[in-house]
Amino acid sequence: MIIIGEKLNGSIPSVAKAIAERDADLIRERAKKQAEAGATFLDVCASVEEDVEVETLKWMIDLVQEVTDTPICVDSPSAKSCVAAIPFCKRPGLVNSVSLEGNKIDTIFPVIADTDWECVALLCDNDGIPDSVERRMKVFHGIMEKAKEYNIAPSRLHIDPLVVTLSTDQTALTVFAECCRQIKAEYPDIHITSGLSNISFGLPTRKNINQAFMVLAMNAGMDSAIVDPTNKNMIGMIYATNALLERDEYCLDYIDKFKDKPAQEAALVAEAKELTPAEEKMQAVFKATENGKNKEIGKCVQEALDAGCDPTAILNDGMIGAMAVVGENFKKEIIFVPQMLAAARAMKEGVEVLKPYLATGEAGSAGKIILGTVAGDLHDIGKNLVGMMFESAGFEVIDLGVDVPIERFIEVVKENKDATIVALSALLTTTMPSLRDTVAALLKQPFRPRIKIMVGGAPISQEFADEIGADAYTEDAASAAEQAKKYADSGFCAKAAAGEFPDVEVAEEEAPAEENEEEAPAVHVEKPLEVKFDKSTVDISKVKLPGPGEGYKLNWKETKEKFTNYWQHKNTGRPLMCVIARRPEVEQFSDGTPVEGGYLDQICQGKYYNMPKELYWKDMEDKYQNAERIVARYRYFCDTHAFLGESFPNLNIDFGPGSTAAYLGSDIGFKEDTVWFKKCLDGWDGVPKLTFDPENKWFKKHLQLAKDCRALAKDDFYVDMPDLMENIDVLASLRGAQDTLFDLLDEPEKVGQRIQEVTDVYYDYYDRFYDVIKDKDGGNAYTVFQIWGPGRTVKLQCDFSAMMAPEDFRKYIQPSLRTQSENVDHVLYHLDGPAAIKHMDALMEIEGIDALQWTSGDAGPDGTLPDWDVIYDKAIAAGKSIWVKVYSGEFEDWIRNVDRIVKKYGSHSLFLLFPEMSMEQAVYLLDYADKNWSDVKGTFCESLGR
């Protein structure tokens, strides 16, 4: 069996991240592990824009060839890129791939004709994937004619009959298998291959389907496959099937692969150097730290001390050394946040036992760091984890907590003259200005030469860090500790603490010269079409606006019909488009800058387009709880805006995202730009079952607010279902995120029980609100996502999942989401941030999820960019609709970006949310959509045979 290793593909998020950051170690390690596992070829696929694909392939291929001689499988949808990458390979390998689509075969076959290179050939043509055995065989014969023309022997070809998704086509296996049989009958020496994992998209426990397909396909003649060679179950199935199909004489290959493994491993251990008692104790400290054994590490440290181990060695080699391994494993997605947090907690316990034996200050000998979350931001989990990793790297940390004023940072730096790093955290987009102001204030202080300023948090990027003048940006706790160690290892921390960088007066920083900006390297942006918007040529008089007594939207019937079809994945015409336009009378108050969030981000702060001052909110109660004032502000918004396309007037009455926590005992902290749910539980022992409490003060206030707003709204606009939140996100509000992570490690079954209680109680609260806000036909709108459904409609999510291991998500969260989705008519799932992508397969297995809404993180690229196609591919393949937020660039860029999405995924299962815009832009956009985005099937959908 020919094994083509699949783990170096840029469509895998961790590999894409390694490519973007040029993480050579991850590429080398994956190549080495696959080669050692017995891969015949190593598939190398960049999955980047074509203009940088060749150089990326060269970088990857060079790294692979540093660690293994296994031949390369050059993989790209571009024939030109494949041809360009062939010279980078030291020995002949495999090209992936050709077909009868376009001129691919005539580009690649001439190049490999007189070589030993082999080639994958897909049975598809310009019409996509043929839907029958007969049509696929016709393509096969066309490929073989070309092979004969270029004198390429059948034994050099790997024919891929193409695997489609079983959940959408029950003939997926039978068509594939019959093609295999016919091809082998005609050309016994030819190879047959497949990327078999597509067979199981959208199905639960996908490995069962994959392994069964492998056995049956091999029985039909498949002798090559693109799989993970480190997957022991799959590889075991391959060796066993070969033996059963008489392709392994006397089972020699099977025996060689699996014989006496325990004895071999025992022999290797016996051959290893025998450890001294002291070395055994040191190793126990290392393992206890690495594995997060906080209840055992104290004993391990004491035993190491009793065995004569040097206290400093226990700290540096035993614990800090283990944390270095933990950090590396976290970055490579071998472990996840809970395991890293547990290791940091264990080290903290170990250091407490060790402290009396260390020289003064030695436990924090790497340096002193001042840490805090900036003013206005109450998030602490990320900051706490960073602090623990700093301590684990040997630093002393002064943690100032959350919502820290600028003056407090300055004061503490002045008080601690040996502090050399200030680490600032911000988790909200709205507190990015606070981060900017804090950095600016620190840069102006006399102590500036002796400190390094590090920043991080979900909305922060390297670009933003550079813009505000920070010394370093890191994206996670492990990277933060690594960066701090670099400062220490360079000697900066020791020199600064010793006073070698005296205070100076810092002059005002001058604005960068224009020529410097011009010298920055240009970034090439692919523009698939020319869009030229000219406001003066747009006739807005054709837009019919509601008159007196007609409410705020005219085309309600058509809008509801499109939403109904969207949920059923059969929308006709153009995609659903949320287009809210400023009416001409307020356009003069806009500078044309896109206002993301519109009403939600602006009007509630009393700053929206010449709004009368009497409508400005006076305090937090006025903003969040006064129904008359809330409705009056929203009516002003509706009076000054037009709801075009599938946008519709809907009033958000959230008490922040996650009000279920308040109904279960948490108190709410209202702030101008966020809402906070206060931790109310120190543990789960003695806490009664979480049940529906109709007398809870926050629930009564919130439900009354919904009733009052609904009465005031009349039939002019919807009142949205509040964002209740669900599953472990609610527990994180009740217990705090960090403690919930520890609970997941220490008491997982108890956490599972509490998640079930939240799941059980969720619809007790949902139903009360639904009865208030539903329309006469039973439909409802849901909070900030601008969605409506003809029945019980809900948004589900699990933000906490970004910190969870996939196996924990499947065990505790997937069942909860499945149960919730079975109790309503329409479900939109909100997937938040790159760290949550690892759960996509588990989510797509939930039949009740109808649509996926992806949020890349506040500072990331918007939903239309190619970065996120790997997510949409899986959603569409699983039969889900997609919800895409558009906001990058200028108005013309929105159209270009959406044009790419529509061409790939079609118009029938697509919802687009645009920033608010001028009336002229809205008319131009909708006209363009009607002409160019109507009834588009989508190339990706066609490739799935739809």
N, C-alpha and C positions, 0 to 999 in steps of 0.2 A: 504493500500500500504506500502510495506517495503522499507524504504529509507536507502540506504547504502551511507554514506557521503564520497565523493571522494577527499576532499581537503587536505589530509595528504599523498600525494603520491610523492615520491622522483623524479618522472619524471617531476614534476612541478618545473621550475627553482628556484622560491623563496623558495620552500621546500628543494630542493637539496642544496641550499646555506645555509639554516638553519641547515641542517644535517651536512654539511661540517664544519660549524663554531660552531656547538653545541649551536645554538640560541634557548634556551628552551622556551623563551617567545612567539616566533612565533608559535611553536608547540602547546603550551597550549592555545593560543588565538584562533587558528583555530579549535581546538577540542571543546572548550567552545562554540564558535559561532555555530558550526554545531549541537551540542547537544541541545542548546537553540532553534534552528530552527526546532527541532523535528526529527533528524536522529534516525533511529532504531538501526543501527550499525555505527561505525566509522571505515572506511577502513584505515589501517596503512600499508604503503608499503615503504620500504627503498630505493629500486632501487640503491643499491650499490654493489660492488664486493662481491661475496659469502663468502669470508673469513672474512669479517667484518659485514656481514648482520645480523647475530643473535644478536651481541652486539648492533648494531644500532637499531634493532627492539625493544630490551629491553629498550633502552634509550627512544625511542619514546612512547612505551606503558606505561612506568612508568609516563611520563609527562602527557599523556592523562588521566590516572587514577587519577592524582592529582586533576583534575578539573571537572571530570564528571564520573557518574556511567554507562554511555551508553556502552553497550557491544562492544568489539573490533572485527573487521574483520581483521584477520591476513592474509596479502596479500604478496605472494612471488612466483616467478616461480619455486623456489626450494622447493620440498616437505620436504626435511630435515630441511630447515630453518623454514618452517611452524610448523613442529612438535616440533622443539626446542623452538619456541616462545610461544607455547600454555601455558606452566607453568607460564609465566610472567603475564598472565591475571587473574584478581581476580574473574571473573565469566565467565561462558560459553559464547562463541560468535559464530563467523562464520569463517571458513577457506576458503581462496580463493587462490588456487582451486585445483581440481583433474580433470583428463580426462583419456582417454585410451592411452595417450602418455607415453611411458616408464613404470616405476614402480610407478608413482605418487599415483595412487589409492591404491595400496597395501602397500604404506608407510603411508598414512594418515588415511585411513579407520580403520585399526586395533587400532590406537591410540584413535580415537573418538568414537569407536563402543559402548562402555558402558558408554557414557557420554551424556550430553545434548547439546554438540557442534553440530552446523549445518555446512553445507559445500556447496560451490559453485562447480558445475560440468560442465565443458565445453564439448560441443559436437564436439570433435576433437580427432584424434588418431595419430599414428606415420606417417601417410601420410598427415597430416595437416588438414585444414578445409574441410570437405566434400562439394562438389559443388551442392548437390541436397537434397531435403527433405528425400528421401528414404535412402540415405547414412548417413545422420545425425541421422535419427531415428534408424538405425542399431547401431550406436555408443551409442545412448541413451539406447537401450535395453541391450547393454553390460555393461553399468554403473549400470543399475538397477539390473542386475544379481549379480554384485559385492556388491551392497548395501544389497541385500537379503542375500548373503553369510556372511556378517558381521553384519546382523540384524540391519541395519540402516533404520528407517522408512522413507517413501517418504516425510513426512511432514518436515523432517530435511534437505532435499535437495533443493538447489536453482539451477535449470537447466538453463544454459546459451546456447541457440541455436546458439549464436555467430552472431554478426552484422558485415557485411562487408560494404565496402564503396560504397555508391549509385552511385557516379560519375563514378565508374569503373564496376559496376554490377547492372543493373536496376532491377534485381530480389531480391535485398537485403532485402526489406521489405516482399515481398510475401513469400519467402522461410522461413524467420524467423517466420512470422505469422502462416503459415501452420504447422510448427513444434510445435508452442505453442498450437494450437488447438488439434493436435493429442496427444500431451503429456497430456494435461488436460483431454482429453476424457478417457485416460487410467488410469491416477492417479489424481483424482480431488484434493487431499490434497497436491500435490507437489507444490513447488514454482517455478516460472519462472522469471529469472532476465536477465539483460544485462548491458553492458557498452555502452550506446546508442550513445555517441558522435561520435563514429567511422563512423556512418552512413553518416555524413555530411562533412567528410574530402574533401577538394578541392573545396567546393561549397561556393558561397557568402551568407552572412547573415545566418550563420549556425544555429542560434537559431530557425529560422522558420522550418527547416528540423527536428531538434531535437524534437521540441514540437509536430509537426505533427506525427512523428514516435511514440512518447510516447502515444498519444491518440489511434493510430491504433493498437499498440502493446498491450496496456491494453485491448482493445476491443477483441483481439485474445486470451487473457488469462494471459498476463504478470502481475504479482502482486508484483514485486520486481525490483529495479533498482539502479545502481550505478550512483548517480547524486550529484549535489551541493545542499544541503538542504537550503542554504541561497539564492538561486536563486528564487525570489518571483514569477516570471512569470511561471517557470517550476512547482513549487510546487502548484501554483494556478491552473495550467492545470491538475495536478494529482487529486486534490480534486474535481474539477469540473467534470472530467471524471468519477471518482468513483460515484459521485452522479447521473450522467446521465446513468450509466450502472447498476443502481439499487443495488449498493454495499454500499450505505450510506442511511440507513433507515431514511426517512423524512428529508434528507440532514442535519442531526444533526452535523456530522463532519465538513461539509462545513460551516455551520452557526457558529459553535464554533471557527473555524479557522479565519473567516473573519468578524464576526459581529461587527458592531459599532466601528471600529478601531479608527476613529477620536475622538469619545467621550471618549474612554479609554485613549488615549494619552492626551487629554485635562484634564482628571481627574488626571492623574499622575502629570501634570504640576501644577495643582491647589493644589495638596497635598504637593508639594515641598515647601521648606522654602521660605517665601517671602523675596525678596532682599531689602536691604536699597537702597536709591538713590545712595550713594557712591559705593555700591557693584555692582549696575547695570552699573555704568559708568566704573568700573574696568573690568567688564565682557565684555563691549563693546570694550575696548582696547585689551583685550585678543582675541576676535573674529576678530577684524580688522587686528590684526597681523597675526593670524593663516590663515585667508582667503586672505591675501595679498592685503588689501584695502589701497594702499598707498595714494590715494586721500582723504580718509576719516579719516585716523588714526590721523592726526594732530588735527582735531576737537575733536576726541574721547579723546585724551590725555589732551587737554585743558579743556574739560568738566570734566574729572576726577579730574584735579587739582582744578577747580572751586568748585567741590563737596567736597573738603577737603581731597582727597586721598593723602597719603604720596608719594612724588616723587620717593623715593627709592623703595617703594612697586609697583608703576606703572611700574618701570623698571624691577624689579626682578620677581614679580608675574604676572604682566600683559603681558609684552613683552617677557622677557627671558623664562618665563614659557610656553608661547604659542609656542616659537621656539623649546622648548624641545619636545612638542607634534608633531610639524612639522617634526623634525628630526626622531622621532620614526615612523611616518606615511610614511616617505620617505623610510626608511630601510625595511618596510614591504610592499612596493610597493602599498600603498594605494594612495599616491600622487607621482608625478614625478618631474623632475628637474624644469620645469617652475613654478610649484606651490611653490616649496621650494625657488626658486629665488625671486618670488613675495613676499613671506612672509618676507624674509630677507630685501628686498627693503622697504617694509612697516615699518619694525622695524627701519630701518635707518632714515626714515622720522619722525617717532615718537620720536626717541631719540633727533633729532634736536630741536623739540618743548620742550623737557624735560630738555635739557642741562642747561639752565639758573637756574633751580630749584634744581640742584644736587650739592653736594659738589664737590670741585675741584678734578678731576680725577675719580669721582665715576662712570661715564659712561663707563669707561674701568677698573673697579676696580678689575677684575679677574686677570689681568696681562697684560703684553705687549708682542706682538708677531711680529717677523720680518718675512715677507713672500715674496717669489719671485720664478720665474721660472728660472732654471739654464741656464748658458751660452749656446748659440746655439739653444735654444728652444724659439719660438715666440708665443706659445699657451698661451692664457690667460683666457679662459672661466672657466676651472676647478679651476685655482688659484683664480679667482675673486669670484667664488661661495664659495670656502673655506674661503676666507677673510670675506665675508659677514656673514657666519655662525660663524666664530670666534667672530666677533663684536656682533652678536646676542646672543652669550653666555657670553657677558660681558667683552670681551678683547679689548684692544686698539691694532690696527693693523698698522704696518708700512709696506706698500706695495711697494716693490722695482720694481715691474713690471716684464717684461720678458727679456730674454737674459742677465741675471745679472752675471757679472764676479765674480769669487771667491773673489777677493780683495774687491769688493763692500760689499758683505755680512760681511766680517771680519771688515771692516771699520765701518759699521752701528752698529754692535754688540758692538764694542769698544765705540762708541759715546753714546749708550743707555745702560748704566750700569744696568738699571732696566728691560731690556728686558730679558726674561727667556726662550723663545721658539723661535727656528728658524725653519720655515716650508718651505720645498723645494719641488718644483713641476717639473716633467719632463713628457712630453707626447710622446716623440719620442724614439724609440729604440736607435737611433743614439746619443741621448743626455744622455743615461744612464751612459756612462763613465764620462761625465761632472758632473752628480750627484754624482758619486763615488768620483771624485776628490774634489768636494766641501765639501762633508762630511769629507773626509780625512783631508782636510785643517782645517776645524773647530775643529776636534778632537785634532789637534796639537797646538791649541791656548791656551794661559794661562787662558782665560776666560772659558775654557771647563767645569769646575765644576758648573758654574752657568747657563748653558743652556741645554735644552733638544732639540734634533734634530729630527724633524718629517719629513717623506717623503711620497710622494704619486704621483699618475699619472697612466695612462693606462698601460704602460709596466712594472710598478713596482710591485713586489710581496713581501710577507713577507720574503721569502727566500733571495731575493736580498737585502732587507733592513738589515737583520741580517748579511749578508755577508759583507756589506760596513760599518757596525758599527753604523747605525742609532738607535736612542732610540725607535722610534715608526714608524710603517707603518699603514696607514688607507686607505681604498679603496674608500671612498667617503667623501663628505663635512660634512655630518651629523656625521659620525664616527670621523672625524678629530676634530670637535668641542667637541664631547664627550670625546675624549682622552685628549684634552687640559684642559677641566674641571676637569678631574681626576688629572692632575698635579696640578691644582689650589687647588682643594679640599684636596689634600694630604698635603698642606702647602708648597710645593716646591717653587711655584712661589713667594709667599710672603717672604719666607726666602731668596731666591736668590736675589730678588729685594732689600732686606734690607742689603745685603752685607754679609750674613752669610756663603757664599761659596767664600772665597778669591781666587784670581787668583793664579795659580800654573804653574810651568814649567811641560809640559807634555812630558814624555819620548816616544820614538818611540815604537809603539805597536809591540810586538813579534808575530811571526807567531804561530798559534795554534799548540800545541804539537800533535804528531801523535796519542797518546793514547786517546786524547780527541775526535778525529775524530772516533776512533774505538768504543768509548762508546756511540756514537749516536745510537738511536734505528733504527734497520734495517727496511726498508720499503719493504714489500712483493709485488713483481710484478708478476702477473700471466703471465706465458709464455706458450701459447697454443701449441707450437711445438718447436722442436730443430732445429736451423739453424746454420750450421757451414761453414763459408766462409773461404776457403783456396785459397789465391791468386795464389799460385804455381800450383794449379790443373786446372786453367782456361785457355783455349786455346783462345786467342784473335785473332789468325790469321784468323779465320773464318769470322771475321767482315769485310765486304767489305766497303771501304771508297771511296768517290767520287774521281775520277781522274781529271786531268786538263780538263777544259771545261765542267765538269759535275755539277758545282755548289757545294752546301754544303750538299745536301740531295738526296739520291737515291730513296727511297721508297715512293715518293710523292703520287702516285696513291692509294696505300694501306692506307696511312695515311688519305687522304681526304675521302676515303670511310668509314673509321672507324669514323671520325668526323661526317660525314653525318648521319650515323646510330645512333651515340650517341645523336644527337639532336632529333632524332625520337624515342629514347628509345628502340632501337632494335639492338644495337651493338652485334656482334657475336665474339666468341673467347674470348680472355682475355680483361681486361679493357683497356681503353686508358691510356698510360703511357708516361709522359714527362720525358725522360731519356737523359741527356746531359753528355757526358763523356769527360774527358781530354785525349787528344791524348798522346801517349807514350813520345813524344819529350818534353812535358812540365810537365810530371808527376814528374820529379825530382825537380821541383820548388814548389811542393805541399807537405805539411806535412800530408796529408790525412784527415785533419779536414774538415767536411762538410762546404761548402761555400753557405749558403742560399742566394738566389737571384742571385748568379753567376755574370754574366755580369753587371747587373743593380747595384749591390752593390759594385762592385770592379773595373771593367775596366774603368768606367767613372771617377774614381778618379786617374787613371793612375797608379794603383798598381797591375795590374793583370799579374801574371806568366811571368816575364821576358820581359814584353812589352817594346819595344824600347823607350828610353827617348824622342825621337822626337815626339812620339804620346801622351805624357802626356798633359793633358789640361793645358792651361796657365792662364786662367781666366774664369769667368762665361759665357761670350759670347762664348768662345772657347768650353766650355763643353756643352752648351745647344743650341747654335744657329748657329754654323759653320758647315754646311752640309758636306763639304769635310772631315773635321777632325773627325766628328762624325762617318761617314761611314768608314773612315780609321781605327779607333779604333775597330769598330765592325767587320770589315774584319779580323783584327788580331785575335779577339776572334773566329771567324768561322774557321780560318786556324788552330787553335790550339785545336779545340773541334770537337767531333762527335755528330751529332743529330740522336739519336737512338730512337726506339719505335715510339711514335707519337710526339716527339719533332720536331721542325722545326726552321730554322733560321728566326728570325723576329726582326726588329730594332725598339726599343722604341724611340719615338721623343717627349715625354711629355714635356710640360712646367709646370710640376707639375700636381697633380690631381686637376682638376677643372678649366681648362683654359677658360671655358665659362664666368666665372666671369671677366676675363681680357678683353674678347671681349665686355663685357657690361659696362666697365668703370673702373674696378679695375686695379691697377698697380701691376706688379710682382716683388717680391724680390727674386732673385736667391741666394742661399747659397750652400756651398759645399755638404751638405747632406740633403737639403730640399729645397722646394720652397714655398714662402709665397705670398698670395694674400692680398693686403693692403685694409683696409676698406676705402671706398670712399663716403659713404652716411651717413649723420647724421639723416636722417628720410626719410619718403616716400612722405611727402607733397611737391607738386610742381615737383616731379620727373616724367618725361614723361614716357609713356608706354615703356617697354623694348622690343626693336625690333632688327631685324637683321641689322648689320652695316658693310657692306663690306669694308668700309674705316677705320675701327678700326685698330690702328697701330699693336696691338698684333696679331690680326687675320691675317693681311696681312703678318706679319713676320712668323707666324706659318704655314700658308698655303704655303708660298714660301719655307719654310724649308721642308715641306712634298714633294713638287714638286722636289726640288733639290735632296733630299735623294732618292726619287723614281727613278730619272734618273740615279743616281750613282749606285743604287742597281742593276739595270738592271733586270734580272730574277733570280738573285742569292739568294735573300732573300726578304721577305715581309717587307714593312714599315707599322708599326702598326697604327691603328686608335688611335689618342690621347685620353687621359682620360678627356673627356669634363666635366663630372659631370652634375648633374641635380637638379631639384626641389628646395627644401628649402636649400640644401647645397650651391647652388649658391648665394642665398640671404644672407646666413651667411657669405660668403666671402665679399659681397658688404657692408653689414651693421655691421658685427661683430657678433659672435655667441651670446654674451650676449644680445645685443640689439635686435637680432632676437627673442630670447626667450621672451623678454618683449613685442615685437611687437605681438607675438603669443597670449599673454595674453591680451594686451590692444587693439589691432586692428586686431583680427583674420580674419575678412572678407577681410581686405586689404592685409594681408599676403596671403590668398587664391587666391586673384586676381593676385598678383605678381608671385605666383607659376605657375598659368596658363600661364602667359606671358613667363616665362622661358620654360615651356613645349612647347608652341607654337613655340618658336624661336630655340629650341634645334636642330631640324632636318634641319633647314636652314644652320647651321654650320656643322652638321654631313655630310650632302649630299655633301658639297664642298670638304671635306676631302675624303669621300668615292669615289668620282669621280677620285681622284688622285691616291689612293692606291689600289683600287680593282684589282683583277686579271682578266684575259681574260674571265673567266666564271662568273664573278660577285661576287666572294667570297672575304672575307677580314679577316685579323687577328686583334685582339683587345688587345692592350697595354700589361701590365705586366702579364696577366692571361694565356698567352701561348695558346690561343684558336683560332681556325679558323672555319669559317662557310661557307657553299656553298650558299652565298647570303649576304644580309645586316645583319651583326652580331654586337651585341652591349653588353656591360656590363652596368647594371643599379644598382643604390644603393641609400641609404639615410643615411649617417652617422649621421646626425642630429637627426635621429629617436631615437637614444639611450637616448635622453633627452626629448622625447615626450611621452605624454600619449597615450594609445591605441586608444582612441576615436578621438584624434586629427590626429593621423596617418591615420585612416580610412577616415576621413573627407577631409584631405588636400593632403596626399601623395599617398594613394592607387589609387585615380582617375588619378593622374598624371602618375604614373607608368603604369597603365593599358593603358592609351592613348599612351604612348611611346612604349609599347610592341606591340601595334597593327600596328605600322608603320615600323617594321623590320621583318626579317625572323627568327632570332635566338637570344634569350635573356638569358644571364647569370646574375643572381642577386647576388651581393656581400653583404652578411650579415656580419656586422663588430661588434664583441664584445658581451659579455653576456647581456649587457643592451638593445640590440636590439632584443633579442629572443622573447620578449613579443609580437612582431608584426608578428610572424611566420604564424598564422592563416590567418591574413589579406593578407599576401604576397602569400600564397598558393592558395588563392581564385582567383588570377590573372592568367587567362588561358594562356596568352602570355608569361609568364616566363617558359622557358624550363628547366633551370638547376639552382641549388643553389650552390654558393661557400661560405663556412663558414670560417671566420677568428676569432679565439678565443681571439685575443688580443696578442700583441707582446710577452708577457711573459707567456702566457697560454699554456696549453698542445696542441699538434698539432691535426689536424683534424681526426686522426685515432683512438683516444682514446675513451673509452666508455662514458666519460663525455658528449659527444655531440650527443649520439644516439637519444636523444629526438628530436633533430633538423632533423636528417636524417630520422627518422621514419615518421615525418610529410611530409617531402619532397617526399619520395618514395611513401607514401600513397596517396599523391596528384598527382602522376603521373609525377613527375619531375626527371631529372637526377641529380646526385650530383658530385661536384668537390672537391677533398680532397687534402689538402697539407700535405706532410709527412716530418717530420724533427726531431722528438724526438729521442734521444738516438743514438746508433751506427747503422751501416749498418744492422746487424742482427736484431736489434729492428725494423727497418723499415719494414722488411719482416714479422716479427711476427705480428706487428700492422695491416699491410694491410691484412694479412691472415684472421684476425678476421672480418675486414670490408667486405671482399669479401664473406666470409661464410654467413654473415648475410644479406647483401644487393645484393649479386650477382655481376656478371661481366658486365652486359649488359648496365647499366646506370651509369657507374662509370668512372671518370677521376682522375688520380693520378699524382700529381706534386711532383717530388723528387728533393732533392738537387743535384748539380752536383757531379760526382763521378769519380772514376778511370775506365779505360776501362775494367779491370777485374771484378769490381763490376757490371758494366752495363751488361756485358755478362752473369754473374751468375744470376742477377736479372731477366733479360728477359727470360732466359732458365727456371728459377723457375716458372715464371708467366705462360709461355706456358704450363708447365706440371701440375700446380696446380690451376691456376685461370681461366682456359678457360671454357666458357659456364656453369658457376655456376649460379644456379637459385637464391639461397639465402633464408635462412630460413624465414626472415621477408617477403619477397615477396611471399613465399609459404603460409604464414599465412594470406595474403591478398587474397588468391585464385588465384594468378597469375601464 
